[in-house]
Amino acid sequence: MAQQIQMLALSPTMEKGVITKWLKKTGDKISEGEVICEVETDKATMEYECPEEGTLLKIVVEEGGEAAVGEVIAMVGEEGEDVSSQDKKPEQEPQAGSEEQPSEEEAKEDSEKPEKKENTGSEEGKQESPEPKKKTEQKKQKPKDENIKNKVKSTPLARKLAKQHGLELSSISGTGPAGRVVVRDVEQAIKKDSKPEKKEADPRALRETAGLQDEEVPVSSMRKAIAGRLSESKFSAPHYYLKVDVNTSELIVTREKLKLDSSKKISFNSFLIKLAAEAIKHHPVVNSSWAESKIVRHGSVDVGLAVAVKDGLITPVVRNCGSKGIMEIESELAGLIELAGNGGLKKEQYEGNTFTISNLGSYGIDEFTAIINPPASAILAVGRITDKPVIDAAGNITAGPMMSLTLSCDHRVIDGAAGAAFLSDLKRFIEEPISAFY
């Protein structure tokens, strides 16, 4: 049985299209997926791939014809098959470009009815509907220039292009079927209408002239994921930022002491993860996630550390940091960072963080603000340790190792006072590490 080939939506916003060119003629053999015609949509001229296989039995919409999405444009079936009863196009509403003029009968009826109503005193005359009169009045009130504009046959893309350049379609000669104005006609009109003006040098062309060419780098799946995730976070979560400088003298001493006792170097990141987890115990709201109709308070403190990898970054997560010791965190973190560098992290090893730390101190960065990494509601941005003037216990000004911390919070979950209280305790724990455990 013959199959109807319908106009498909070739773009998300497409409602109808114009057949600009048929690449197949009646009687041609067609394979499934083969391009049979070109369709002009509201976006561009696109190729139409036939969804059926067989012989092109009939072209229903000729070149230059317009069809709504879902309307039959052709028939495909077995050679010689009769399609006369299957190819009827659904009745269409008048197009925006068609002229609405009353028929002779309508005009006569409209002109006679007022007289009939005026000359008769019968009840029937009083009950006559005034609708035809309103219709005639509306048509009479239609502006002349709008009628002229609507008489011009044109394609959707041509109308769009003309509107963008402020051109009247009535001033453009159409070269399409039946005098329809198509894109090339509008483009020619734009060229004629444009006045010679001094063009500014294209920076790209200047670079190419100098032998320096731009490079277009394909976006990797990781980069797309990072872009989507952080864009959503930045534009959906109302960020606010809290900054504090901390003296790391005692932290450095504690780190060196543990190194001597265990013969193992412990990273500052491991200390920050552990001390942040201890501060979160006092401020559990920081360990929460926004879930539209509810806020989820997480029982486990799962801290993600932003790690730079090829073509992006990833956040391996150390689970249940509140119940782990510093040495255990160091060992687990080192293994996760190694896996991240080799691209060997499993999904459960980098998703589901409840708090995040991003440390750019090793790059010489003093301070910065970070974008919250969902589902967490806060992220701690850590700068480098550098000597700055500090006042000691005796009131003397000396040089001390200072580090800048900036906390980004989601205001939907963490209010300013709660974020400040957490950061204040974290500062105290870094400056007096022993206080974190008492």
C-alpha positions as CSV (number, residue, x, y, z in Angstrom):
1,M,0.0,0.0,0.0
2,A,1.2,3.5,-0.9
3,Q,2.6,5.6,2.0
4,Q,2.0,9.3,2.5
5,I,5.2,11.3,2.9
6,Q,4.4,14.1,5.3
7,M,6.2,17.4,6.0
8,L,8.4,16.7,9.0
9,A,9.6,19.3,11.6
10,L,13.1,20.0,10.4
11,S,13.8,22.4,13.3
12,P,12.4,22.8,16.8
13,T,10.4,25.9,15.9
14,M,9.3,24.8,12.4
15,E,5.5,25.0,11.8
16,K,5.6,24.9,8.0
17,G,8.0,24.8,5.1
18,V,8.3,25.6,1.4
19,I,9.5,23.0,-1.1
20,T,12.2,25.0,-2.9
21,K,13.4,22.1,-5.1
22,W,12.5,18.5,-5.8
23,L,15.6,16.3,-6.3
24,K,13.4,13.3,-7.5
25,K,10.7,13.1,-10.1
26,T,7.6,11.0,-10.3
27,G,8.5,7.4,-11.2
28,D,12.0,7.5,-9.6
29,K,13.1,4.8,-7.2
30,I,13.8,6.0,-3.7
31,S,15.7,4.4,-0.8
32,E,14.9,5.0,2.8
33,G,16.9,8.0,4.1
34,E,17.6,9.3,0.6
35,V,17.3,13.1,0.1
36,I,14.2,13.7,-2.2
37,C,13.8,17.5,-1.9
38,E,15.0,20.7,-0.3
39,V,12.8,22.5,2.2
40,E,13.0,26.1,3.3
41,T,12.1,26.6,7.0
42,D,12.1,29.6,9.3
43,K,15.7,28.8,10.0
44,A,17.4,27.7,6.8
45,T,17.1,25.6,3.6
46,M,17.4,22.0,4.6
47,E,17.5,18.6,2.9
48,Y,14.5,16.3,3.4
49,E,15.3,12.6,3.8
50,C,12.6,10.2,2.7
51,P,11.4,8.0,5.6
52,E,10.0,5.3,3.2
53,E,11.4,3.1,0.4
54,G,9.7,2.6,-3.0
55,T,8.7,4.5,-6.1
56,L,7.8,8.2,-6.0
57,L,4.2,7.8,-7.3
58,K,3.1,11.4,-7.0
59,I,4.4,14.9,-5.9
60,V,1.5,16.5,-4.0
61,V,3.2,19.8,-3.1
62,E,5.1,21.3,-6.1
63,E,8.2,23.4,-6.0
64,G,7.4,26.7,-4.4
65,G,4.5,25.2,-2.5
66,E,4.1,25.6,1.2
67,A,3.1,22.7,3.5
68,A,2.4,22.7,7.3
69,V,4.1,20.1,9.5
70,G,2.2,16.8,9.1
71,E,0.8,17.7,5.7
72,V,1.2,15.2,2.8
73,I,3.9,16.4,0.3
74,A,4.3,13.2,-1.8
75,M,3.2,9.5,-2.2
76,V,5.6,6.6,-2.2
77,G,4.7,3.0,-3.0
78,E,5.0,0.1,-5.5
79,E,5.4,1.1,-9.1
80,G,2.1,1.5,-10.9
81,E,0.0,1.7,-7.7
82,D,-3.1,3.9,-7.8
83,V,-2.9,6.7,-5.3
84,S,-5.7,9.0,-6.5
85,S,-7.8,8.4,-3.4
86,Q,-5.0,8.8,-0.9
87,D,-3.1,11.9,-1.8
88,K,-5.7,14.5,-0.9
89,K,-4.2,17.4,1.1
90,P,-6.0,18.4,4.3
91,E,-8.0,21.6,4.1
92,Q,-5.8,24.5,5.0
93,E,-6.6,27.7,6.7
94,P,-5.9,30.9,4.6
95,Q,-2.2,31.8,4.8
96,A,-1.0,35.1,6.1
97,G,-0.1,36.1,2.6
98,S,-3.4,35.3,0.9
99,E,-6.0,37.9,0.1
100,E,-9.3,37.7,2.0
101,Q,-12.0,39.0,-0.3
102,P,-15.7,38.2,0.1
103,S,-17.4,36.2,-2.7
104,E,-20.0,37.8,-4.8
105,E,-22.7,36.0,-2.8
106,E,-21.3,37.2,0.5
107,A,-20.9,40.8,-0.8
108,K,-24.5,40.7,-2.1
109,E,-25.7,39.2,1.2
110,D,-23.8,41.8,3.3
111,S,-25.2,44.7,1.2
112,E,-28.8,43.5,1.3
113,K,-29.1,42.6,4.9
114,P,-29.0,46.1,6.4
115,E,-31.8,47.2,3.9
116,K,-33.9,44.1,4.8
117,K,-33.6,44.9,8.5
118,E,-34.5,48.6,8.0
119,N,-37.5,48.0,5.7
120,T,-39.2,45.2,7.7
121,G,-40.8,45.5,11.1
122,S,-41.3,41.8,11.5
123,E,-39.9,39.9,14.5
124,E,-37.8,37.9,12.1
125,G,-36.0,41.0,10.9
126,K,-35.3,42.1,14.5
127,Q,-33.7,38.7,15.3
128,E,-31.3,38.7,12.4
129,S,-27.7,38.2,13.4
130,P,-25.5,41.3,13.0
131,E,-22.4,39.2,12.4
132,P,-22.2,39.6,8.6
133,K,-22.3,43.3,9.0
134,K,-19.4,43.2,11.5
135,K,-17.4,41.1,9.2
136,T,-17.9,43.6,6.3
137,E,-17.0,46.5,8.5
138,Q,-13.8,44.8,9.7
139,K,-12.8,44.2,6.1
140,K,-13.5,47.8,5.2
141,Q,-11.5,49.0,8.1
142,K,-8.4,46.9,7.1
143,P,-5.6,49.3,6.2
144,K,-4.7,49.6,2.5
145,D,-1.0,49.1,3.0
146,E,-1.6,45.9,5.0
147,N,-3.6,44.5,2.1
148,I,-0.8,45.3,-0.3
149,K,1.7,43.7,2.0
150,N,-0.4,40.6,2.4
151,K,-0.7,40.2,-1.3
152,V,3.0,39.5,-1.7
153,K,3.8,35.8,-2.0
154,S,6.9,35.0,-0.1
155,T,8.7,32.2,1.8
156,P,9.0,32.3,5.6
157,L,12.8,32.7,5.6
158,A,12.5,35.5,3.0
159,R,10.0,37.3,5.2
160,K,12.2,36.9,8.2
161,L,15.3,38.2,6.3
162,A,13.4,41.2,4.9
163,K,12.1,42.1,8.3
164,Q,15.6,42.0,9.8
165,H,16.8,44.5,7.2
166,G,13.7,46.7,7.3
167,L,12.7,45.9,3.7
168,E,9.2,46.0,2.3
169,L,8.3,42.8,0.5
170,S,6.2,44.7,-1.9
171,S,9.3,46.5,-3.2
172,I,11.1,43.2,-4.1
173,S,10.6,41.4,-7.3
174,G,10.0,37.7,-6.8
175,T,11.8,35.1,-9.0
176,G,10.4,32.0,-7.3
177,P,7.5,29.9,-8.6
178,A,4.4,32.1,-9.4
179,G,6.4,35.2,-8.6
180,R,7.1,34.2,-4.9
181,V,9.8,36.2,-3.2
182,V,12.5,33.8,-2.0
183,V,15.7,34.3,0.0
184,R,17.9,35.1,-3.0
185,D,15.5,38.0,-4.0
186,V,15.8,39.5,-0.5
187,E,19.6,39.1,-0.6
188,Q,19.8,40.9,-3.9
189,A,17.6,43.7,-2.5
190,I,19.9,44.0,0.5
191,K,23.0,44.4,-1.8
192,K,21.2,47.1,-3.8
193,D,20.0,48.9,-0.7
194,S,23.3,48.9,1.1
195,K,25.4,52.0,0.8
196,P,29.2,51.9,0.4
197,E,30.7,52.5,3.8
198,K,34.1,52.2,5.3
199,K,34.6,48.7,6.7
200,E,36.6,48.2,9.9
201,A,39.4,45.7,9.5
202,D,38.4,42.2,10.6
203,P,40.7,41.2,13.5
204,R,40.5,37.6,12.4
205,A,41.6,38.5,8.8
206,L,44.5,40.6,10.2
207,R,45.7,37.7,12.3
208,E,45.6,35.4,9.2
209,T,47.4,38.0,7.2
210,A,50.1,38.0,9.8
211,G,50.3,34.2,9.5
212,L,48.5,33.6,12.9
213,Q,45.4,31.6,12.3
214,D,42.6,30.9,14.8
215,E,42.1,27.3,15.8
216,E,38.7,25.9,16.5
217,V,38.9,23.2,19.1
218,P,36.0,20.7,19.3
219,V,34.3,20.7,22.7
220,S,34.9,17.4,24.6
221,S,32.2,15.6,26.5
222,M,33.9,16.5,29.8
223,R,34.0,20.2,28.8
224,K,30.3,20.1,27.9
225,A,29.5,18.5,31.2
226,I,31.5,21.1,33.2
227,A,29.9,23.9,31.2
228,G,26.4,22.6,31.7
229,R,26.8,21.8,35.4
230,L,28.5,25.0,36.5
231,S,26.3,27.2,34.3
232,E,23.2,25.7,36.0
233,S,24.8,26.2,39.4
234,K,25.8,29.8,38.8
235,F,22.4,30.9,37.3
236,S,20.1,28.9,39.5
237,A,21.8,29.1,42.9
238,P,22.0,32.6,44.4
239,H,25.7,32.7,45.4
240,Y,27.2,34.9,48.1
241,Y,30.8,35.1,49.2
242,L,32.6,35.3,52.6
243,K,36.3,35.9,52.8
244,V,38.8,35.6,55.7
245,D,42.6,35.5,56.1
246,V,44.0,32.9,58.4
247,N,47.4,32.5,60.1
248,T,48.8,29.1,59.2
249,S,51.7,29.1,61.7
250,E,50.3,26.4,64.0
251,L,49.1,24.3,61.1
252,I,52.6,24.3,59.6
253,V,54.0,23.2,62.9
254,T,51.4,20.5,63.3
255,R,52.1,19.2,59.8
256,E,55.9,19.1,60.4
257,K,55.4,17.2,63.7
258,L,53.2,14.6,62.1
259,K,55.7,14.2,59.3
260,L,58.4,13.4,61.9
261,D,56.2,11.0,63.8
262,S,54.9,9.0,60.8
263,S,57.8,9.6,58.3
264,K,55.0,10.5,55.8
265,K,54.3,13.9,54.3
266,I,50.7,15.1,54.7
267,S,49.3,17.5,52.2
268,F,47.6,20.8,53.3
269,N,44.5,19.6,51.4
270,S,44.1,16.6,53.7
271,F,44.3,19.0,56.7
272,L,41.8,21.3,55.1
273,I,39.4,18.4,54.4
274,K,39.6,17.1,58.0
275,L,39.3,20.5,59.6
276,A,36.4,21.5,57.3
277,A,34.6,18.2,58.3
278,E,35.1,19.0,62.0
279,A,33.7,22.5,61.5
280,I,30.7,21.1,59.6
281,K,29.8,19.0,62.7
282,H,29.1,22.2,64.5
283,H,27.3,23.7,61.5
284,P,25.4,20.9,59.7
285,V,23.4,23.3,57.5
286,V,26.6,23.7,55.4
287,N,26.4,20.0,54.7
288,S,23.0,20.3,53.0
289,S,21.6,20.3,49.4
290,W,18.7,22.2,47.8
291,A,16.0,19.8,46.5
292,E,13.3,22.2,45.3
293,S,10.5,21.3,47.8
294,K,12.9,20.3,50.6
295,I,16.4,20.8,51.9
296,V,18.4,17.6,52.4
297,R,20.7,17.5,55.5
298,H,23.3,14.9,54.7
299,G,24.4,12.5,57.5
300,S,27.9,11.9,56.0
301,V,30.4,14.6,55.3
302,D,31.6,13.8,51.8
303,V,34.2,16.3,50.7
304,G,35.2,16.7,47.0
305,L,38.5,18.2,46.1
306,A,38.8,20.0,42.7
307,V,41.6,18.3,40.7
308,A,42.9,19.6,37.3
309,V,43.0,16.9,34.6
310,K,43.5,17.0,30.9
311,D,40.8,19.2,29.2
312,G,39.0,20.0,32.5
313,L,38.7,19.2,36.1
314,I,37.2,16.6,38.3
315,T,36.3,16.4,42.0
316,P,37.2,13.1,43.6
317,V,35.2,12.6,46.8
318,V,36.6,11.5,50.2
319,R,33.6,9.9,52.0
320,N,32.6,10.2,55.6
321,C,35.5,12.6,56.5
322,G,34.0,13.3,59.9
323,S,34.8,9.9,61.2
324,K,38.2,9.4,59.5
325,G,41.6,10.4,60.8
326,I,44.0,12.7,59.0
327,M,46.3,9.8,57.9
328,E,43.4,7.8,56.5
329,I,42.1,10.9,54.6
330,E,45.6,11.5,53.2
331,S,46.0,7.9,52.0
332,E,42.5,7.8,50.4
333,L,43.0,11.3,48.8
334,A,46.3,10.3,47.3
335,G,44.8,7.3,45.6
336,L,41.9,9.2,44.3
337,I,44.1,11.9,42.8
338,E,46.2,9.3,41.1
339,L,43.1,7.7,39.6
340,A,41.9,11.1,38.4
341,G,45.1,11.8,36.6
342,N,44.9,8.4,34.8
343,G,41.2,8.8,34.0
344,G,40.4,5.8,36.1
345,L,37.8,7.3,38.6
346,K,34.5,5.5,38.8
347,K,31.3,7.4,38.9
348,E,30.7,6.8,42.6
349,Q,34.2,8.2,43.3
350,Y,33.5,11.7,41.9
351,E,29.8,12.3,42.4
352,G,27.7,13.1,45.4
353,N,29.9,15.5,47.3
354,T,28.3,17.4,50.1
355,F,31.1,20.0,50.4
356,T,33.8,21.0,48.0
357,I,37.3,22.5,48.3
358,S,39.2,24.2,45.5
359,N,42.9,25.0,46.2
360,L,44.8,27.1,43.7
361,G,47.6,28.1,46.1
362,S,50.1,25.9,44.2
363,Y,49.5,28.1,41.1
364,G,50.5,31.3,43.1
365,I,46.9,32.5,43.4
366,D,46.3,34.7,46.5
367,E,42.6,34.5,46.5
368,F,39.6,33.8,44.2
369,T,35.9,32.9,44.3
370,A,34.6,29.5,43.2
371,I,31.3,28.3,41.7
372,I,29.4,25.9,43.9
373,N,29.6,22.3,42.7
374,P,26.2,20.6,43.0
375,P,24.7,18.9,44.9
376,A,26.8,20.7,47.6
377,S,25.6,24.1,48.8
378,A,29.1,25.5,49.6
379,I,32.6,25.5,48.2
380,L,35.8,26.7,49.9
381,A,38.3,28.6,47.6
382,V,41.9,28.4,49.1
383,G,44.7,30.7,48.1
384,R,48.5,30.4,48.6
385,I,50.3,30.7,51.9
386,T,52.4,33.9,51.8
387,D,54.1,36.0,54.5
388,K,52.2,39.1,55.5
389,P,52.4,41.6,58.4
390,V,50.7,40.2,61.5
391,I,50.4,41.3,65.1
392,D,51.7,38.8,67.6
393,A,50.5,38.2,71.2
394,A,52.8,40.9,72.5
395,G,51.4,43.5,70.1
396,N,54.4,43.5,67.8
397,I,54.1,43.6,64.1
398,T,55.9,40.6,62.5
399,A,55.7,38.6,59.3
400,G,53.4,35.6,59.4
401,P,52.3,32.8,56.9
402,M,48.8,33.9,55.9
403,M,46.3,32.2,53.7
404,S,43.1,33.5,52.2
405,L,39.9,31.5,52.3
406,T,36.7,32.5,50.4
407,L,33.5,30.6,51.0
408,S,30.8,30.5,48.3
409,C,27.4,29.7,49.7
410,D,23.9,28.9,48.2
411,H,21.6,31.5,49.8
412,R,18.6,29.2,49.3
413,V,20.2,26.8,51.9
414,I,22.8,28.7,53.9
415,D,22.0,32.1,55.4
416,G,24.8,34.7,55.8
417,A,25.1,34.3,59.5
418,A,25.3,30.5,59.3
419,G,28.0,30.7,56.6
420,A,30.0,33.2,58.6
421,A,29.8,31.1,61.8
422,F,31.1,28.1,59.9
423,L,34.0,30.1,58.3
424,S,34.8,31.6,61.7
425,D,35.1,28.1,63.3
426,L,37.2,26.8,60.4
427,K,39.6,29.8,60.8
428,R,39.9,29.0,64.5
429,F,40.6,25.3,63.7
430,I,43.3,26.2,61.2
431,E,45.0,28.6,63.5
432,E,44.7,26.2,66.5
433,P,44.4,22.7,65.0
434,I,44.2,21.1,68.5
435,S,40.9,23.0,69.1
436,A,39.2,21.1,66.3
437,F,39.1,17.9,68.4
438,Y,37.9,19.3,71.7
